[in-house]
Amino acid sequence: EGNAVESFEKLGVFYLGKTFDLEKGAPREEHLLYDARDLTTHAVCVGMTGSGKTGLCLSLLEEAALDGIPALAIDPKGDLGNLLLTFPDLLPSDFRPWIDEDEAAREGMGPDDYAARTAETWRGGLARWGQDGARIGRFRSAVDLAIYTPGSQAGLPLNLLRSFAAPPAGLAADPDGLRERIAAAVSGLLALLGIEADPVRSREHILLANLFQRAWQEGRDLDLASLIREIQSPPFDRVGVIDLESFFPKQDRFGLSVSLNNLLASPGFSAWREGEPLDAGRLLWTPRGKPRISILSIAHLSDRERMFFVTVLLNEIIAWMRTQPGTGSLRALLYMDEIFGYFPPVANPPSKAPMLTLLKQGRAFGLGVVLATQNPVDLDYKGLSNAGTWFLGRLQTERDKARVLEGLEGASAAAGASFDRQKIEATLAGLKSRVFLMNNVREDEPVLFQTRWCLSYLRGPLTRGQIQLLMAPRKKAVAPPPAGADNAATLMQYVALLGG
């Protein structure tokens, strides 16, 4: 067993499980080792509730951390905080605060007995997969773990509201990059206001985009106060060839400026101004250079707020990415636990364009994007043809299978790889929980495997109170923001996409 263990502890390979014999319905002894570099061509993980998708993706993040690779993990459901429930000693007392007491009662057990059984289950499960408490200890010491809760004080808050700073000179000189950033900044802001804005047809979008472009080309920052003023009295009198008053009358512009002002003045909005600034580099590494897994929990936010935050974050990652030198190795991961609604095939929510940019350009900078979903029908598979690895678990309906096969076929064609639709379709029909079909365009054929036992205790979604408990020690170490900060000058770190 010692040599087998050594085989999956090599740098540059992720131990995800063991190959699986579908006829016997059991795993083989052969380890499924995934080349970390293959993640630079991104990955998609699809599976219904109960398929084991969360366990697989958490294992992938654990393996990356053991290799010193940091990750930004967007968590719409609350499951990813389980990464902090890692107990090297595997004692019942470690598990006791985190067990589901209702579940214990349903099984006719007291909480202490249930915690003891859970500890024994985890110890035995790890052993069957060649792991132990020492490996959990290595994971915990290899990475800094934190849960951020934008718009809330439950975890570590994130300040998304600062001035609309002009981008650095390098980006300002890149017309395509500047246009992308302006479009994403405006779309995210209008989404938060509840305005579905088409960049080509919406007068709100066109006006704000022109204001940003004028200011940034002149090297001027925009804060909320100046943005409101410029909406009311723009520094130009024509938009295209149409005079400003015909295009967007003054009274209507005043209504838009009032909406922005009301947004900033609303009591709940103050939480977006608290905490450390949104900065991809700081979320990926500590000041001393230790890799981090920053879990960005958004389960508590409204749909509108989630879209705003995800759009901001993706553009901040793009800005950071473009400051990095090129590399062929995996430098960092972006993981999103449920992509449904953010990357649809027809509609164009503000999150879609920056996600597509990351999928197309991330490889050159060593950024791997991993997207997971239990809703495979509503995905832009043309965009996902950029993904080189597909992890396919149990699927709910024939329609789901058909859409996944369509996307997988497109990805294989884009990579010039062969694709046996009939064989893969037959394999998908027989999958059980924790068994996945991995189709990697860099390998000769798909591989069936069973996922390994997670180092983290998978107790399900964390409540706000549990997040608060986990992050309380960290908060004590974070100095509060200076009193009397100028609120008017802090609207939008939002375009932390501007932060670089």
LINQUIHU-V790099 format. One record per residue. N is the residue number from 1. RES is the residue in one letter. OMEGA is omega as a letter, one per 40 degrees, with the letter a starting at -180 (none if undefined). Layout:
n:N res:RES omega:OMEGA
n:N res:RES omega:OMEGA
This chain:
n:1 res:E omega:a
n:2 res:G omega:i
n:3 res:N omega:i
n:4 res:A omega:i
n:5 res:V omega:a
n:6 res:E omega:a
n:7 res:S omega:a
n:8 res:F omega:i
n:9 res:E omega:i
n:10 res:K omega:i
n:11 res:L omega:i
n:12 res:G omega:i
n:13 res:V omega:i
n:14 res:F omega:i
n:15 res:Y omega:a
n:16 res:L omega:i
n:17 res:G omega:i
n:18 res:K omega:i
n:19 res:T omega:a
n:20 res:F omega:i
n:21 res:D omega:a
n:22 res:L omega:a
n:23 res:E omega:a
n:24 res:K omega:a
n:25 res:G omega:a
n:26 res:A omega:i
n:27 res:P omega:i
n:28 res:R omega:i
n:29 res:E omega:a
n:30 res:E omega:i
n:31 res:H omega:i
n:32 res:L omega:a
n:33 res:L omega:a
n:34 res:Y omega:a
n:35 res:D omega:a
n:36 res:A omega:a
n:37 res:R omega:a
n:38 res:D omega:i
n:39 res:L omega:i
n:40 res:T omega:i
n:41 res:T omega:i
n:42 res:H omega:a
n:43 res:A omega:i
n:44 res:V omega:i
n:45 res:C omega:a
n:46 res:V omega:i
n:47 res:G omega:a
n:48 res:M omega:i
n:49 res:T omega:a
n:50 res:G omega:a
n:51 res:S omega:a
n:52 res:G omega:a
n:53 res:K omega:a
n:54 res:T omega:i
n:55 res:G omega:i
n:56 res:L omega:a
n:57 res:C omega:i
n:58 res:L omega:i
n:59 res:S omega:i
n:60 res:L omega:i
n:61 res:L omega:i
n:62 res:E omega:a
n:63 res:E omega:i
n:64 res:A omega:a
n:65 res:A omega:i
n:66 res:L omega:i
n:67 res:D omega:i
n:68 res:G omega:a
n:69 res:I omega:a
n:70 res:P omega:a
n:71 res:A omega:i
n:72 res:L omega:a
n:73 res:A omega:i
n:74 res:I omega:a
n:75 res:D omega:a
n:76 res:P omega:a
n:77 res:K omega:i
n:78 res:G omega:a
n:79 res:D omega:a
n:80 res:L omega:i
n:81 res:G omega:i
n:82 res:N omega:i
n:83 res:L omega:i
n:84 res:L omega:i
n:85 res:L omega:a
n:86 res:T omega:a
n:87 res:F omega:a
n:88 res:P omega:a
n:89 res:D omega:i
n:90 res:L omega:a
n:91 res:L omega:i
n:92 res:P omega:a
n:93 res:S omega:i
n:94 res:D omega:a
n:95 res:F omega:a
n:96 res:R omega:a
n:97 res:P omega:a
n:98 res:W omega:a
n:99 res:I omega:i
n:100 res:D omega:a
n:101 res:E omega:i
n:102 res:D omega:i
n:103 res:E omega:i
n:104 res:A omega:a
n:105 res:A omega:i
n:106 res:R omega:i
n:107 res:E omega:i
n:108 res:G omega:a
n:109 res:M omega:i
n:110 res:G omega:a
n:111 res:P omega:a
n:112 res:D omega:i
n:113 res:D omega:a
n:114 res:Y omega:i
n:115 res:A omega:i
n:116 res:A omega:i
n:117 res:R omega:i
n:118 res:T omega:i
n:119 res:A omega:a
n:120 res:E omega:i
n:121 res:T omega:a
n:122 res:W omega:i
n:123 res:R omega:a
n:124 res:G omega:i
n:125 res:G omega:i
n:126 res:L omega:a
n:127 res:A omega:a
n:128 res:R omega:a
n:129 res:W omega:i
n:130 res:G omega:a
n:131 res:Q omega:i
n:132 res:D omega:a
n:133 res:G omega:i
n:134 res:A omega:i
n:135 res:R omega:i
n:136 res:I omega:i
n:137 res:G omega:i
n:138 res:R omega:i
n:139 res:F omega:a
n:140 res:R omega:a
n:141 res:S omega:a
n:142 res:A omega:a
n:143 res:V omega:i
n:144 res:D omega:a
n:145 res:L omega:i
n:146 res:A omega:i
n:147 res:I omega:i
n:148 res:Y omega:i
n:149 res:T omega:i
n:150 res:P omega:a
n:151 res:G omega:a
n:152 res:S omega:i
n:153 res:Q omega:a
n:154 res:A omega:i
n:155 res:G omega:i
n:156 res:L omega:a
n:157 res:P omega:i
n:158 res:L omega:a
n:159 res:N omega:i
n:160 res:L omega:a
n:161 res:L omega:i
n:162 res:R omega:a
n:163 res:S omega:i
n:164 res:F omega:a
n:165 res:A omega:i
n:166 res:A omega:a
n:167 res:P omega:i
n:168 res:P omega:a
n:169 res:A omega:a
n:170 res:G omega:a
n:171 res:L omega:i
n:172 res:A omega:i
n:173 res:A omega:i
n:174 res:D omega:a
n:175 res:P omega:a
n:176 res:D omega:i
n:177 res:G omega:i
n:178 res:L omega:i
n:179 res:R omega:i
n:180 res:E omega:a
n:181 res:R omega:i
n:182 res:I omega:a
n:183 res:A omega:a
n:184 res:A omega:i
n:185 res:A omega:a
n:186 res:V omega:a
n:187 res:S omega:i
n:188 res:G omega:a
n:189 res:L omega:i
n:190 res:L omega:i
n:191 res:A omega:i
n:192 res:L omega:i
n:193 res:L omega:a
n:194 res:G omega:i
n:195 res:I omega:i
n:196 res:E omega:a
n:197 res:A omega:i
n:198 res:D omega:a
n:199 res:P omega:a
n:200 res:V omega:a
n:201 res:R omega:a
n:202 res:S omega:i
n:203 res:R omega:i
n:204 res:E omega:a
n:205 res:H omega:a
n:206 res:I omega:i
n:207 res:L omega:a
n:208 res:L omega:i
n:209 res:A omega:i
n:210 res:N omega:i
n:211 res:L omega:i
n:212 res:F omega:a
n:213 res:Q omega:i
n:214 res:R omega:a
n:215 res:A omega:a
n:216 res:W omega:i
n:217 res:Q omega:i
n:218 res:E omega:a
n:219 res:G omega:a
n:220 res:R omega:i
n:221 res:D omega:i
n:222 res:L omega:i
n:223 res:D omega:a
n:224 res:L omega:a
n:225 res:A omega:a
n:226 res:S omega:i
n:227 res:L omega:i
n:228 res:I omega:i
n:229 res:R omega:a
n:230 res:E omega:i
n:231 res:I omega:a
n:232 res:Q omega:a
n:233 res:S omega:a
n:234 res:P omega:i
n:235 res:P omega:i
n:236 res:F omega:a
n:237 res:D omega:i
n:238 res:R omega:i
n:239 res:V omega:a
n:240 res:G omega:i
n:241 res:V omega:a
n:242 res:I omega:i
n:243 res:D omega:a
n:244 res:L omega:a
n:245 res:E omega:i
n:246 res:S omega:a
n:247 res:F omega:a
n:248 res:F omega:a
n:249 res:P omega:a
n:250 res:K omega:a
n:251 res:Q omega:i
n:252 res:D omega:i
n:253 res:R omega:i
n:254 res:F omega:i
n:255 res:G omega:i
n:256 res:L omega:a
n:257 res:S omega:i
n:258 res:V omega:i
n:259 res:S omega:i
n:260 res:L omega:a
n:261 res:N omega:i
n:262 res:N omega:i
n:263 res:L omega:a
n:264 res:L omega:a
n:265 res:A omega:a
n:266 res:S omega:a
n:267 res:P omega:a
n:268 res:G omega:a
n:269 res:F omega:a
n:270 res:S omega:a
n:271 res:A omega:i
n:272 res:W omega:a
n:273 res:R omega:a
n:274 res:E omega:i
n:275 res:G omega:a
n:276 res:E omega:a
n:277 res:P omega:i
n:278 res:L omega:a
n:279 res:D omega:a
n:280 res:A omega:a
n:281 res:G omega:i
n:282 res:R omega:i
n:283 res:L omega:a
n:284 res:L omega:a
n:285 res:W omega:i
n:286 res:T omega:i
n:287 res:P omega:i
n:288 res:R omega:i
n:289 res:G omega:i
n:290 res:K omega:i
n:291 res:P omega:a
n:292 res:R omega:i
n:293 res:I omega:i
n:294 res:S omega:i
n:295 res:I omega:a
n:296 res:L omega:a
n:297 res:S omega:a
n:298 res:I omega:a
n:299 res:A omega:a
n:300 res:H omega:a
n:301 res:L omega:i
n:302 res:S omega:i
n:303 res:D omega:a
n:304 res:R omega:a
n:305 res:E omega:i
n:306 res:R omega:a
n:307 res:M omega:i
n:308 res:F omega:a
n:309 res:F omega:a
n:310 res:V omega:i
n:311 res:T omega:i
n:312 res:V omega:a
n:313 res:L omega:a
n:314 res:L omega:i
n:315 res:N omega:i
n:316 res:E omega:i
n:317 res:I omega:i
n:318 res:I omega:a
n:319 res:A omega:i
n:320 res:W omega:a
n:321 res:M omega:a
n:322 res:R omega:i
n:323 res:T omega:a
n:324 res:Q omega:i
n:325 res:P omega:i
n:326 res:G omega:i
n:327 res:T omega:i
n:328 res:G omega:a
n:329 res:S omega:a
n:330 res:L omega:a
n:331 res:R omega:a
n:332 res:A omega:i
n:333 res:L omega:i
n:334 res:L omega:a
n:335 res:Y omega:i
n:336 res:M omega:a
n:337 res:D omega:i
n:338 res:E omega:a
n:339 res:I omega:a
n:340 res:F omega:i
n:341 res:G omega:a
n:342 res:Y omega:a
n:343 res:F omega:a
n:344 res:P omega:a
n:345 res:P omega:a
n:346 res:V omega:a
n:347 res:A omega:i
n:348 res:N omega:i
n:349 res:P omega:a
n:350 res:P omega:a
n:351 res:S omega:a
n:352 res:K omega:a
n:353 res:A omega:i
n:354 res:P omega:i
n:355 res:M omega:i
n:356 res:L omega:i
n:357 res:T omega:i
n:358 res:L omega:i
n:359 res:L omega:a
n:360 res:K omega:a
n:361 res:Q omega:a
n:362 res:G omega:a
n:363 res:R omega:a
n:364 res:A omega:a
n:365 res:F omega:i
n:366 res:G omega:i
n:367 res:L omega:i
n:368 res:G omega:i
n:369 res:V omega:i
n:370 res:V omega:a
n:371 res:L omega:a
n:372 res:A omega:i
n:373 res:T omega:i
n:374 res:Q omega:i
n:375 res:N omega:a
n:376 res:P omega:a
n:377 res:V omega:a
n:378 res:D omega:i
n:379 res:L omega:i
n:380 res:D omega:a
n:381 res:Y omega:i
n:382 res:K omega:i
n:383 res:G omega:a
n:384 res:L omega:i
n:385 res:S omega:i
n:386 res:N omega:a
n:387 res:A omega:a
n:388 res:G omega:a
n:389 res:T omega:i
n:390 res:W omega:i
n:391 res:F omega:a
n:392 res:L omega:i
n:393 res:G omega:i
n:394 res:R omega:i
n:395 res:L omega:a
n:396 res:Q omega:a
n:397 res:T omega:i
n:398 res:E omega:i
n:399 res:R omega:i
n:400 res:D omega:a
n:401 res:K omega:a
n:402 res:A omega:a
n:403 res:R omega:i
n:404 res:V omega:i
n:405 res:L omega:i
n:406 res:E omega:i
n:407 res:G omega:a
n:408 res:L omega:i
n:409 res:E omega:i
n:410 res:G omega:i
n:411 res:A omega:i
n:412 res:S omega:i
n:413 res:A omega:a
n:414 res:A omega:a
n:415 res:A omega:a
n:416 res:G omega:a
n:417 res:A omega:i
n:418 res:S omega:a
n:419 res:F omega:i
n:420 res:D omega:a
n:421 res:R omega:a
n:422 res:Q omega:a
n:423 res:K omega:a
n:424 res:I omega:i
n:425 res:E omega:i
n:426 res:A omega:i
n:427 res:T omega:a
n:428 res:L omega:a
n:429 res:A omega:a
n:430 res:G omega:a
n:431 res:L omega:i
n:432 res:K omega:i
n:433 res:S omega:i
n:434 res:R omega:i
n:435 res:V omega:a
n:436 res:F omega:i
n:437 res:L omega:i
n:438 res:M omega:i
n:439 res:N omega:a
n:440 res:N omega:a
n:441 res:V omega:i
n:442 res:R omega:i
n:443 res:E omega:a
n:444 res:D omega:a
n:445 res:E omega:i
n:446 res:P omega:a
n:447 res:V omega:i
n:448 res:L omega:a
n:449 res:F omega:i
n:450 res:Q omega:a
n:451 res:T omega:i
n:452 res:R omega:i
n:453 res:W omega:a
n:454 res:C omega:i
n:455 res:L omega:a
n:456 res:S omega:i
n:457 res:Y omega:a
n:458 res:L omega:a
n:459 res:R omega:i
n:460 res:G omega:a
n:461 res:P omega:i
n:462 res:L omega:i
n:463 res:T omega:i
n:464 res:R omega:i
n:465 res:G omega:i
n:466 res:Q omega:i
n:467 res:I omega:i
n:468 res:Q omega:i
n:469 res:L omega:a
n:470 res:L omega:a
n:471 res:M omega:a
n:472 res:A omega:i
n:473 res:P omega:i
n:474 res:R omega:a
n:475 res:K omega:a
n:476 res:K omega:a
n:477 res:A omega:a
n:478 res:V omega:i
n:479 res:A omega:i
n:480 res:P omega:i
n:481 res:P omega:a
n:482 res:P omega:i
n:483 res:A omega:i
n:484 res:G omega:i
n:485 res:A omega:a
n:486 res:D omega:a
n:487 res:N omega:a
n:488 res:A omega:a
n:489 res:A omega:a
n:490 res:T omega:a
n:491 res:L omega:a
n:492 res:M omega:i
n:493 res:Q omega:i
n:494 res:Y omega:i
n:495 res:V omega:i
n:496 res:A omega:i
n:497 res:L omega:i
n:498 res:L omega:a
n:499 res:G omega:i
n:500 res:G omega:none
